[in-house]
């Protein structure tokens, strides 16, 4: 039921990346991006994702063909179902990779099981890394049992 087809916006050549805007959704976390009930924390206020590419020796991604950075996913207490996160580049051919705990492997999706959070006022949270190989305009598609949302962000590769 979560594996809906990717339904990401199209971006005409030269068009501006229609990034999401971060806002405070819980006092337990920093500014978050998304319409909810699941949000991404760790993108700048204007949904800019900075990552080092290629990864340097000091990076947790060293030895892989992916750069990346940390993203914390948070779930509103009103939603206790499963979550699936996938993504792709809107202005190019690249996919979004994901990992948990760094390392060289990057996966095409993140899956979070259903359940209730005991702390943080009922908000669930899942630490992860978004993995990329090029700058550009990207989008996550976040699917749950009762919702599907798209979060658009701009990625900027920095060089070590």
C-alpha positions in Angstrom: 0.0 0.0 0.0 3.0 2.3 0.5 4.6 1.5 -2.8 2.7 4.1 -4.9 4.4 5.1 -8.2 6.7 8.1 -7.8 4.7 11.2 -8.7 7.2 14.0 -8.6 6.8 17.4 -10.2 8.5 18.0 -13.6 10.9 20.9 -14.0 11.4 22.7 -17.3 15.0 23.3 -18.4 16.3 26.5 -16.7 13.3 26.7 -14.3 13.7 27.7 -10.7 13.6 24.9 -8.2 10.3 25.2 -6.3 11.8 24.5 -2.8 9.7 23.9 0.3 9.9 26.3 3.2 11.0 25.2 6.6 8.9 25.9 9.7 8.7 24.9 13.3 6.3 22.1 13.8 7.5 20.9 17.3 9.5 22.6 20.0 11.4 19.3 20.3 13.1 19.7 16.9 14.5 22.3 14.6 12.8 23.8 11.5 11.1 21.1 9.4 10.1 20.8 5.8 7.0 19.2 4.5 3.2 19.3 4.8 3.1 16.4 7.3 2.4 14.3 9.0 6.0 13.3 8.3 8.7 16.1 8.0 12.4 16.4 7.1 14.6 18.2 9.6 18.1 19.3 8.6 17.5 21.2 5.4 18.3 24.9 5.7 15.4 27.3 6.1 15.0 27.5 2.3 15.3 23.8 1.8 19.0 23.8 0.7 20.9 20.6 1.2 24.6 21.0 1.3 26.8 17.9 0.9 30.4 17.1 0.2 31.1 15.5 -3.1 33.3 13.6 -3.7 33.5 12.6 0.0 36.8 13.4 1.7 38.7 11.1 4.0 37.1 12.8 7.0 33.6 12.1 5.7 31.4 9.2 6.9 30.8 8.5 3.2 34.4 8.2 2.3 35.0 5.2 0.0 31.6 5.4 -1.6 30.5 7.0 -4.8 28.0 9.1 -2.9 28.2 12.3 -0.9 25.6 13.1 1.6 24.4 14.7 4.8 22.2 13.9 7.8 18.5 14.3 7.7 16.2 13.6 10.6 12.7 12.5 9.8 10.0 13.2 12.3 6.4 12.0 12.5 3.5 13.9 14.1 1.9 12.1 17.0 -1.4 11.9 15.0 0.2 9.4 12.6 1.4 6.0 13.9 1.5 4.2 10.6 4.4 3.0 8.4 6.4 5.5 6.3 8.3 5.1 2.9 10.7 7.7 1.6 12.1 7.8 -1.9 13.3 10.5 -4.2 14.9 11.7 -7.5 16.4 14.7 -9.2 13.9 16.9 -10.9 16.4 18.6 -13.3 18.5 15.6 -14.2 18.9 11.8 -14.2 20.1 11.2 -10.6 18.3 9.3 -7.9 18.3 10.0 -4.2 20.1 7.4 -2.1 19.6 6.8 1.6 21.5 5.3 4.5 21.4 5.0 8.2 24.7 5.2 10.1 26.9 6.2 7.1 29.1 3.7 5.3 29.5 3.0 1.6 26.0 1.5 0.9 23.2 3.7 -0.4 19.7 2.4 -0.7 16.8 3.6 -2.9 14.4 4.0 -0.1 13.9 4.4 3.6 11.2 2.4 5.4 10.0 3.2 8.9 7.7 0.8 10.8 4.4 1.7 12.4 4.4 2.5 16.1 4.1 5.2 18.8 6.9 7.3 20.2 7.1 7.5 24.0 9.3 10.6 24.3 9.4 14.0 22.6 5.7 14.6 23.2 4.7 11.6 21.0 6.7 12.7 18.0 8.5 9.7 16.3 12.0 10.4 14.8 14.3 8.5 12.5 17.9 9.7 12.0 19.2 9.0 8.4 21.4 10.3 5.7 20.4 11.5 2.2 22.9 10.5 -0.4 23.5 12.4 -3.6 26.0 12.4 -6.5 25.3 15.8 -8.1 24.0 19.3 -7.3 20.5 20.1 -8.6 16.8 20.2 -7.7 15.5 17.1 -6.0 12.3 15.9 -4.3 11.4 13.3 -1.7 8.2 11.5 -2.0 7.0 10.5 1.5 4.2 7.9 1.6 2.2 6.6 4.5 -0.9 4.6 4.8 -3.1 7.7 4.7 -1.1 10.3 2.9 1.5 11.0 0.2 3.5 14.2 0.1 6.4 15.7 -2.0 9.2 17.7 -0.5 11.3 19.7 -3.0 14.9 20.8 -2.1 17.9 22.2 -3.8 21.2 20.3 -3.3 24.6 22.0 -3.5 27.7 20.0 -3.7 30.8 21.4 -1.9 34.3 20.2 -2.7 36.7 19.1 0.0 
